[in-house]
């Protein structure tokens, strides 16, 4: 069903329901839906699809999965109505999806799995992909404000604190007393943080800290902060043994995907 396919694509491509797409997004979804509908038609018309039958238990399980995404049965029925579909229409659309998946699974089933040699070659050629970045164990104190006066008071308080706090214990006590963040109950602990996890206004200062140091007052969209580095965890390269299975799975899946794409291109009418 085109409505069902466009509904799926709008979420997959833009994380929005179809009714929330702008004109450009709607046009893109419609374009992809037309292309995918034609590809699925050719897949299901192939000789490989002739004897593909989806067991009722598999169909029922997938339909139950769709229903399970809704908190209330009314929401589920409202979405069906919005798509102009009955439950029978949905069952037909889902069965079509499952048949396409089954055909593609059949096509790629004979694809040779990647070997440990393949995985190690990939590991050696892509060292940067398996490097664990330097991380820091951080604490912070956050003070929010509603106006310029409150902001000035918050800044004055934090400036005094960042000059006086030395130990993790004193910082934790100050967090419990002053921080507006729920982490105050844990002494301001943010846990282990990787580069890029914090607001862009905080990240550079946090990763310039030495162990035991406290930042100057920093401002983010949530308020004013000071941060303390409790510990620096050095970056390191992951050993091949730690990542070999992940590489094997990724390489094998890539081979299966390539086999499926090559077969689809070979279907009559494909360019």
Protein Blocks (a to p, Z undefined) as FASTA:
>chain_A
ZZlmmmmmmmmmnopafklpcfklmmmmmmmmmmmmmmmmmmmmpmklmmgccdfklmmm
mmmmmmmmpmbfklmmmmmmmnopafklmmmmmmmmmmmmmmmmmmmmmpccddfklmmm
mmmmmmmlmcccddddddddddddfbfklmmmmmmmmmmmmmmpmbfmlmmmmmmmmpcb
fklmnnopgbjadehkacfklmmmmmmpcehiacdddddfkbccddddfbdcddddddfk
lmmmmmmmmmmmmmmmmmmmmmmmmpghiZZ
